Every structure is written in C-alpha cells, then in structure tokens.
Amino acid sequence: MCALCSRQLDIDKYLSRKAVCPHCGGDLHICMNCRFYSVTAHNKCLEPKAEFQRSRDKANFCDYFVFSEGRAVSGSAKEKANALKRLDDLFKK
C-alpha cells in the first residue's frame, strides 16, 4: 500500500529511490512505506543503524529501506483522524 494515497500497489522486490506511485505520483522510497517505520520508535525507525531522515514523506537514500508488505498504513491514518475528531468533539461543548 502507498502510505500517501492508501492505494494497493504491485511492486518488484527492489524499489529505486526514484520510484513513484502510479496512482498519486508520490515517492515510494520513503520512511512511511518502510517496514521499519514506527511513529513510537526513536527517530521513528526501528532499525538502530539507520541514519536520521529529516523528511519521512520524501524519497531518501536509506540503505535499510524495505517496502512494508501487509501493513495497512491507511488504518493508522484513520485511527489518527478518529482520535482527533473525538478530541474536537470533547471540547465543543
């Protein structure tokens, strides 16, 4: 799945740094599409040897990048949106 548009992708085993999503045109070699990406981890990466990446949604040169398979990135985005809506509703009284 593309982390930017949440659409299903058919990809080869290896992605070049210049690979883009055929649906939204966004970069695919990004932290948000990597299996090591974690919002709760230090530097948002579970790979301890990976260098810090300033931008998580732009193509990078990380040597540890592995495209995440089977993880629904859109689910976490939906959960975040729902949490923000509940928070807004809480303070609208």
MDAnalysis code that builds the backbone (N, CA, C; Angstrom):
import MDAnalysis as mda
import numpy as np

u = mda.Universe.empty(279, n_residues=93, atom_resindex=np.repeat(np.arange(93), 3), trajectory=True)
u.add_TopologyAttr("name", ["N", "CA", "C"] * 93)
u.add_TopologyAttr("resid", np.arange(1, 94))
u.add_TopologyAttr("resname", ["MET", "CYS", "ALA", "LEU", "CYS", "SER", "ARG", "GLN", "LEU", "ASP", "ILE", "ASP", "LYS", "TYR", "LEU", "SER", "ARG", "LYS", "ALA", "VAL", "CYS", "PRO", "HIS", "CYS", "GLY", "GLY", "ASP", "LEU", "HIS", "ILE", "CYS", "MET", "ASN", "CYS", "ARG", "PHE", "TYR", "SER", "VAL", "THR", "ALA", "HIS", "ASN", "LYS", "CYS", "LEU", "GLU", "PRO", "LYS", "ALA", "GLU", "PHE", "GLN", "ARG", "SER", "ARG", "ASP", "LYS", "ALA", "ASN", "PHE", "CYS", "ASP", "TYR", "PHE", "VAL", "PHE", "SER", "GLU", "GLY", "ARG", "ALA", "VAL", "SER", "GLY", "SER", "ALA", "LYS", "GLU", "LYS", "ALA", "ASN", "ALA", "LEU", "LYS", "ARG", "LEU", "ASP", "ASP", "LEU", "PHE", "LYS", "LYS"])
u.atoms.positions = np.array([
    [0.829, -1.186, 0.000],
    [0.000, 0.000, 0.000],
    [0.871, 1.246, 0.000],
    [0.438, 2.236, -0.729],
    [1.128, 3.519, -0.721],
    [0.727, 4.264, 0.557],
    [1.716, 4.734, 1.296],
    [1.435, 5.451, 2.539],
    [0.813, 6.821, 2.281],
    [0.982, 7.341, 1.085],
    [0.477, 8.680, 0.791],
    [-0.972, 8.680, 0.301],
    [-1.351, 7.681, -0.502],
    [-2.722, 7.670, -1.033],
    [-3.525, 6.446, -0.581],
    [-2.883, 5.521, 0.135],
    [-3.529, 4.322, 0.686],
    [-4.093, 3.391, -0.375],
    [-3.517, 3.408, -1.560],
    [-3.984, 2.505, -2.616],
    [-3.031, 1.332, -2.754],
    [-3.578, 0.217, -3.188],
    [-2.817, -1.018, -3.337],
    [-1.797, -0.887, -4.466],
    [-0.608, -1.454, -4.265],
    [0.469, -1.390, -5.248],
    [0.967, -2.786, -5.596],
    [1.379, -2.959, -6.834],
    [2.097, -4.155, -7.251],
    [3.522, -3.710, -7.513],
    [4.446, -4.156, -6.660],
    [5.824, -3.699, -6.791],
    [6.773, -4.872, -6.933],
    [7.944, -4.588, -7.485],
    [9.008, -5.572, -7.558],
    [9.655, -5.683, -6.182],
    [10.582, -6.602, -6.050],
    [11.245, -6.786, -4.766],
    [12.053, -5.560, -4.370],
    [12.664, -4.902, -5.335],
    [13.500, -3.747, -5.047],
    [12.915, -2.499, -5.689],
    [12.957, -1.408, -4.963],
    [12.491, -0.117, -5.470],
    [13.684, 0.811, -5.638],
    [13.706, 1.539, -6.720],
    [14.754, 2.553, -6.838],
    [14.327, 3.768, -6.018],
    [15.263, 4.623, -5.709],
    [14.962, 5.827, -4.948],
    [14.026, 6.739, -5.706],
    [13.995, 6.616, -7.018],
    [13.174, 7.485, -7.865],
    [11.795, 6.905, -8.166],
    [11.462, 5.746, -7.611],
    [10.167, 5.109, -7.873],
    [9.027, 5.977, -7.341],
    [7.959, 6.056, -8.119],
    [6.790, 6.841, -7.716],
    [5.527, 5.993, -7.793],
    [4.538, 6.370, -7.028],
    [3.248, 5.682, -7.017],
    [2.516, 5.982, -8.323],
    [2.001, 4.956, -9.000],
    [1.280, 5.197, -10.244],
    [-0.075, 5.893, -10.029],
    [-0.562, 5.901, -8.802],
    [-1.863, 6.500, -8.511],
    [-1.755, 7.977, -8.130],
    [-0.850, 8.285, -7.198],
    [-0.768, 9.668, -6.704],
    [0.498, 10.403, -7.142],
    [1.468, 9.675, -7.681],
    [2.711, 10.304, -8.119],
    [3.685, 10.589, -6.996],
    [3.371, 10.155, -5.789],
    [4.249, 10.374, -4.642],
    [5.424, 9.412, -4.642],
    [6.488, 9.802, -3.983],
    [7.668, 8.945, -3.866],
    [7.310, 7.673, -3.099],
    [7.939, 6.548, -3.487],
    [7.695, 5.287, -2.792],
    [8.824, 4.904, -1.847],
    [10.043, 5.347, -2.126],
    [11.194, 5.026, -1.271],
    [11.235, 6.039, -0.130],
    [10.221, 5.981, 0.731],
    [10.083, 6.916, 1.853],
    [9.945, 6.139, 3.157],
    [10.270, 6.790, 4.237],
    [10.184, 6.143, 5.557],
    [8.789, 5.577, 5.815],
    [7.778, 6.308, 5.446],
    [6.405, 5.901, 5.742],
    [6.011, 4.605, 5.029],
    [6.736, 4.216, 3.985],
    [6.482, 2.968, 3.274],
    [7.417, 1.845, 3.718],
    [8.283, 2.112, 4.665],
    [9.283, 1.132, 5.094],
    [8.760, 0.276, 6.239],
    [9.169, -0.980, 6.259],
    [8.728, -1.879, 7.338],
    [9.315, -1.484, 8.684],
    [10.384, -0.692, 8.700],
    [10.998, -0.258, 9.949],
    [10.389, 1.036, 10.495],
    [9.504, 1.669, 9.748],
    [8.902, 2.922, 10.190],
    [7.964, 2.668, 11.366],
    [8.127, 3.469, 12.408],
    [7.264, 3.378, 13.576],
    [7.147, 4.756, 14.201],
    [5.954, 5.216, 14.403],
    [5.727, 6.534, 14.978],
    [6.256, 6.610, 16.406],
    [6.238, 5.491, 17.107],
    [6.634, 5.489, 18.512],
    [8.117, 5.221, 18.747],
    [8.844, 4.795, 17.728],
    [10.265, 4.480, 17.888],
    [11.126, 5.739, 17.863],
    [12.331, 5.628, 18.428],
    [13.301, 6.723, 18.384],
    [13.615, 7.039, 16.923],
    [13.579, 8.288, 16.558],
    [13.773, 8.739, 15.176],
    [12.753, 8.132, 14.217],
    [11.673, 7.575, 14.764],
    [10.588, 6.962, 14.002],
    [11.065, 5.796, 13.142],
    [12.113, 5.114, 13.612],
    [12.674, 3.989, 12.869],
    [13.079, 2.882, 13.831],
    [12.692, 1.655, 13.501],
    [13.028, 0.508, 14.339],
    [14.418, -0.042, 14.037],
    [15.045, 0.408, 12.953],
    [16.389, -0.025, 12.591],
    [17.395, 0.881, 13.303],
    [18.126, 0.366, 14.286],
    [19.017, 1.219, 15.080],
    [20.212, 1.788, 14.307],
    [20.596, 1.171, 13.205],
    [21.749, 1.647, 12.438],
    [21.381, 2.674, 11.378],
    [20.109, 2.853, 11.133],
    [19.674, 3.780, 10.086],
    [19.967, 5.221, 10.484],
    [20.375, 6.009, 9.493],
    [20.634, 7.422, 9.738],
    [19.319, 8.183, 9.867],
    [19.358, 9.281, 10.619],
    [18.178, 10.113, 10.801],
    [17.736, 10.688, 9.458],
    [16.438, 10.621, 9.181],
    [15.861, 11.195, 7.966],
    [14.971, 12.361, 8.383],
    [15.267, 13.513, 7.872],
    [14.514, 14.707, 8.242],
    [13.066, 14.641, 7.737],
    [12.886, 14.207, 6.520],
    [11.553, 14.152, 5.932],
    [11.138, 12.698, 5.748],
    [10.011, 12.325, 6.320],
    [9.537, 10.939, 6.246],
    [8.689, 10.661, 5.010],
    [8.260, 11.714, 4.304],
    [7.384, 11.524, 3.153],
    [8.032, 11.901, 1.824],
    [9.357, 12.035, 1.813],
    [10.115, 12.329, 0.589],
    [11.160, 11.237, 0.389],
    [11.517, 10.992, -0.862],
    [12.493, 9.956, -1.184],
    [13.803, 10.200, -0.437],
    [14.432, 9.106, 0.004],
    [15.695, 9.217, 0.728],
    [16.665, 8.129, 0.260],
    [17.868, 8.156, 0.804],
    [18.915, 7.221, 0.411],
    [19.163, 6.139, 1.468],
    [18.214, 5.876, 2.316],
    [18.400, 4.912, 3.394],
    [18.710, 3.518, 2.826],
    [19.807, 2.941, 3.295],
    [20.220, 1.609, 2.838],
    [19.411, 0.489, 3.475],
    [18.680, 0.789, 4.532],
    [17.916, -0.226, 5.243],
    [16.459, -0.292, 4.798],
    [16.082, 0.483, 3.812],
    [14.695, 0.531, 3.358],
    [14.234, -0.834, 2.855],
    [13.096, -1.288, 3.373],
    [12.422, -2.494, 2.904],
    [10.946, -2.128, 2.805],
    [10.370, -2.284, 1.614],
    [8.976, -1.889, 1.440],
    [8.089, -2.721, 2.352],
    [7.227, -2.054, 3.066],
    [6.333, -2.701, 4.015],
    [5.235, -3.441, 3.275],
    [5.119, -4.727, 3.549],
    [4.076, -5.536, 2.921],
    [3.088, -5.982, 3.981],
    [1.821, -5.842, 3.697],
    [0.792, -6.322, 4.599],
    [0.426, -5.393, 5.729],
    [1.125, -4.274, 5.848],
    [0.779, -3.323, 6.908],
    [-0.125, -2.267, 6.310],
    [-1.281, -2.081, 6.880],
    [-2.242, -1.096, 6.377],
    [-1.915, 0.265, 6.962],
    [-1.214, 1.063, 6.203],
    [-0.864, 2.409, 6.658],
    [-2.107, 3.254, 6.791],
    [-3.092, 3.009, 5.916],
    [-4.313, 3.807, 5.966],
    [-5.054, 3.606, 7.282],
    [-4.923, 2.424, 7.884],
    [-5.574, 2.179, 9.158],
    [-5.075, 3.115, 10.239],
    [-3.777, 3.331, 10.284],
    [-3.237, 4.233, 11.292],
    [-3.668, 5.670, 11.018],
    [-3.782, 6.035, 9.756],
    [-4.246, 7.379, 9.411],
    [-5.709, 7.555, 9.816],
    [-6.509, 6.515, 9.617],
    [-7.916, 6.569, 10.013],
    [-8.050, 6.661, 11.532],
    [-7.226, 5.896, 12.231],
    [-7.262, 5.939, 13.696],
    [-6.894, 7.332, 14.203],
    [-5.905, 7.946, 13.587],
    [-5.488, 9.284, 13.983],
    [-6.613, 10.283, 13.734],
    [-7.261, 10.188, 12.577],
    [-8.361, 11.094, 12.255],
    [-9.518, 10.916, 13.238],
    [-9.829, 9.659, 13.577],
    [-10.904, 9.394, 14.533],
    [-10.564, 9.940, 15.914],
    [-9.322, 9.786, 16.326],
    [-8.903, 10.298, 17.632],
    [-8.997, 11.822, 17.672],
    [-8.577, 12.473, 16.602],
    [-8.668, 13.931, 16.545],
    [-10.117, 14.403, 16.551],
    [-10.996, 13.665, 15.871],
    [-12.420, 14.020, 15.860],
    [-13.020, 13.892, 17.257],
    [-12.682, 12.795, 17.945],
    [-13.182, 12.611, 19.312],
    [-12.667, 13.708, 20.240],
    [-11.430, 14.105, 20.061],
    [-10.859, 15.175, 20.874],
    [-11.564, 16.493, 20.600],
    [-11.817, 16.792, 19.334],
    [-12.552, 18.011, 18.977],
    [-13.959, 17.994, 19.561],
    [-14.628, 16.831, 19.460],
    [-15.983, 16.704, 19.999],
    [-15.994, 16.902, 21.522],
    [-14.956, 16.465, 22.172],
    [-14.862, 16.594, 23.622],
    [-14.843, 18.070, 24.053],
    [-14.169, 18.922, 23.275],
    [-14.029, 20.310, 23.655],
    [-15.041, 21.250, 22.983],
    [-15.992, 20.709, 22.222],
    [-17.002, 21.541, 21.546],
    [-18.169, 21.904, 22.447],
    [-18.274, 21.319, 23.589],
    [-19.416, 21.549, 24.478],
    [-19.579, 22.992, 24.683],
])
